[in-house]
């Protein structure tokens, strides 16, 4: 016969959502500290810049800002910042958010003519009473904080836009136009964890479209007691599942960073089983002990890790070929 204590214990476990683990003795994945990780194999210059901050005992928040600014300023990266592909009207609009080790955050969306939205997002966090400012208001705020305005549409991006206008077909190609983000997470020598996410959004998007990147809990999330996660890929699907928040919550339940990322990708497929071949989303995660991991829906997603043992590309496991 089951006594009352046994019933309460087993009954409570039965109420846990499928896929969640018990709080009892989770297996913690650890790694060297400090460490910085970022989405996509193409961002090694960004992680190296962040590492230069971390290796000398610098602050994780400074590291992620410095790191993603490398990609924001690179006209050859046509999915972030200066040189980013425009919307279908030919306007470059940028989104970004940043979070620190306390879980404080700042975000901007639909920002135009400002090269470094990540730095504006940090100013929102530190110099305003708000968490998110968008559109013309974000631009005015940036100017009030000393940022200069400039044309972000490069000749290459303009040429690509005019070529697209010939068909005006909106059909992003996975791992190319849907990797429109750099997400970066860092843990410094003092155990402070921070994250940044910045993008020019999906190429040829409708005017005013905002994806997951500036939305706290979707493109980026940090829980100071657990760790951090960020997303890349088709932002609409990340938003619908609050993806980065889900990853962090899974780590809270005892899952490793990689397992947590896998669960979040599976959640997307559960929602959209009929169109899974056309969806790419990837996650990376970093816990407070320096353990990290990533996972994606489709193959082709990778991330970069720099923890003093090299600036190395790590191919992510995936659900589908």
Secondary structure, 3 states (H helix, E strand, C coil): CCCHHHHHHHHHHHCCCCCCCCCCCCCCCECCCCEEEEECCCCHHHHHHHHHHHCCCCCHHHHHHHHHHHHHCCCCCCCCCCCCCCCCCCCCCEEEEEECCCCCEEEEEEECCCCCHHHHHHHHHHHCCCCEEEHHHHHHHHHHCCCCCCCCCCHHHHHHHHHHHCCCCCCCCCCCCCCCCEEEEEECCCCCEEEEEEECCCCCCCCCCCCCCCCECCCEEEECCCEEEEEEECHHHHHHCCHHHHHHHHHHCCCCHHHHHHHHHHHHHHHCCCCHHHCCEEEEEEECCECEEEEEEECCCEEEEECCCCEEEEECEEEEC
